[in-house]
Amino acid sequence: MMKSKSSIGSSIVSIIVIGIVLLFSITSCTNPSTPAGHEGYVFEQPRFFGSGGYQGSLVGPSNYGFSPLRNQVVNIDMRPNTYTERFEILAKDDLNISFDFHAVIAIKPDTVKDVVENYGAENWYQRFVRETFRTYVRDEVQQYDSGALKSKREQIAEIVTKRLKGYL
């Protein structure tokens, strides 16, 4: 026996509807996670309309849980990191000196929202700290003759550290 055209058409429509629902459910649910030593900035990215925005934060290791919203996470490393800057500077006696200067910097806990929204998320060091740090080092080093720099290393490091802490 042959099926009528209406039953075949309704079968095709129901298969298409099931396919769309299945595709929507697979692509729309999320479970953002944050690894150990990181804090996560969880935000919603709207599908078609709406404003989305900040949903909360995570302290790793953790996850946000199953969510029907399109939540995503920006993970910020909160552990202390060493940032090394290479310098080639003229000292006060016009001799060119080369050296590396290191700063160990960690982001304060529970500030991930501020870091992401105001300081460039993962690029916070490059965007807001690097050039200031380099300026502080240059300012201090150029006050001394090349011979005096070796004996003034600790003093220069303390002054740069104090200025950088004041800035941050």
C-alpha positions in Angstrom: 0.0 0.0 0.0 1.1 3.5 -0.8 1.2 6.3 1.7 -0.6 9.4 0.8 1.3 12.5 -0.1 0.2 14.3 3.1 1.7 11.6 5.4 5.0 11.6 3.5 5.1 15.4 3.6 4.3 15.4 7.4 7.1 12.8 7.9 9.6 15.0 6.1 8.5 18.1 8.1 8.8 16.2 11.4 12.3 14.9 10.5 13.4 18.5 9.6 11.9 19.9 12.8 13.6 17.1 14.9 16.9 17.9 13.1 16.7 21.6 13.8 15.8 21.0 17.5 18.7 18.5 17.8 21.2 20.9 16.0 20.0 23.8 18.3 20.4 21.8 21.4 23.9 20.5 20.5 25.3 24.0 19.6 23.6 26.1 22.2 24.4 24.5 25.5 27.8 25.2 27.2 29.8 24.3 30.2 32.6 26.8 30.5 35.5 25.7 32.8 38.5 27.4 34.4 41.8 25.6 35.1 43.7 25.7 38.4 45.5 29.0 39.1 43.1 31.0 36.9 40.0 33.0 37.4 37.4 32.9 34.7 35.2 35.8 33.5 32.0 34.1 32.3 29.9 36.0 29.8 26.9 35.3 27.6 27.2 35.7 23.8 23.7 36.1 22.5 22.5 33.9 19.7 20.4 36.3 17.6 19.4 39.3 19.8 19.9 40.6 23.3 22.8 42.2 25.1 24.5 39.2 26.8 27.3 40.3 29.0 28.9 39.4 32.3 27.4 36.3 34.0 29.8 35.7 36.9 33.3 34.6 37.7 34.9 31.2 38.5 37.9 30.5 40.6 39.7 27.5 39.1 39.6 24.6 39.0 35.9 24.7 38.4 33.2 24.9 35.8 30.1 27.0 35.4 27.8 24.0 35.0 25.5 23.1 32.2 23.9 26.2 30.7 21.3 26.6 28.0 22.8 30.1 27.4 25.8 30.6 25.1 28.2 31.2 28.0 31.8 31.5 27.3 34.8 32.1 29.6 37.9 34.2 29.5 40.5 32.7 31.8 43.1 35.0 33.4 46.2 33.5 35.0 46.3 34.7 38.6 49.6 33.0 39.5 52.7 35.1 39.9 54.5 35.4 36.5 58.0 36.7 35.8 58.1 39.3 33.0 61.6 39.9 31.6 62.4 43.0 29.7 65.6 43.5 27.7 67.3 46.9 27.7 70.0 48.7 25.8 70.4 52.1 27.3 72.9 54.9 27.4 74.2 55.4 30.9 74.9 58.9 32.3 78.5 58.6 31.1 77.2 57.9 27.5 78.2 54.3 27.5 75.8 51.8 26.0 74.8 49.1 28.5 72.6 46.0 27.9 70.8 44.1 30.7 67.6 42.2 31.6 65.3 43.5 34.2 62.7 41.1 35.8 59.4 41.8 37.5 57.3 39.1 39.2 53.7 40.2 39.0 50.5 38.5 40.1 47.0 39.8 39.7 45.1 40.4 42.9 42.4 37.7 43.6 38.8 38.4 42.8 39.6 41.2 40.3 39.0 39.2 37.1 36.0 41.3 36.1 38.0 44.5 36.4 41.0 43.0 34.5 38.8 41.8 31.6 36.6 44.9 31.2 39.2 47.6 31.9 42.6 46.3 31.2 42.5 44.1 28.1 41.9 40.6 29.5 44.8 38.3 28.7 46.9 41.2 27.3 46.8 43.3 30.5 50.6 43.3 30.9 51.3 44.3 27.3 48.6 46.9 27.2 48.9 48.6 30.6 52.1 47.6 32.5 54.9 46.9 30.1 55.7 50.4 28.9 55.3 51.9 32.3 57.6 49.3 33.8 60.2 50.0 31.1 60.0 53.7 31.7 60.6 53.3 35.4 63.7 51.2 34.7 65.0 53.7 32.1 64.4 56.6 34.5 66.4 55.0 37.3 69.3 53.5 35.2 70.0 56.7 33.3 70.8 58.6 36.5 74.0 56.6 37.1 77.4 56.1 35.3 78.0 52.7 33.9 80.5 51.9 36.6 78.1 52.8 39.5 75.3 50.7 38.2 76.7 47.5 39.5 76.8 48.7 43.1 73.4 50.4 42.7 71.5 47.3 41.4 69.6 46.7 44.7 68.7 50.3 45.1 67.4 50.6 41.5 65.4 47.4 41.9 63.8 48.7 45.1 62.8 52.1 43.6 61.4 50.4 40.4 59.4 48.0 42.6 58.0 50.8 44.8 57.0 52.8 41.7 55.4 49.8 40.0 53.5 48.8 43.1 52.2 52.4 43.3 51.1 52.3 39.7 49.4 48.9 40.0 
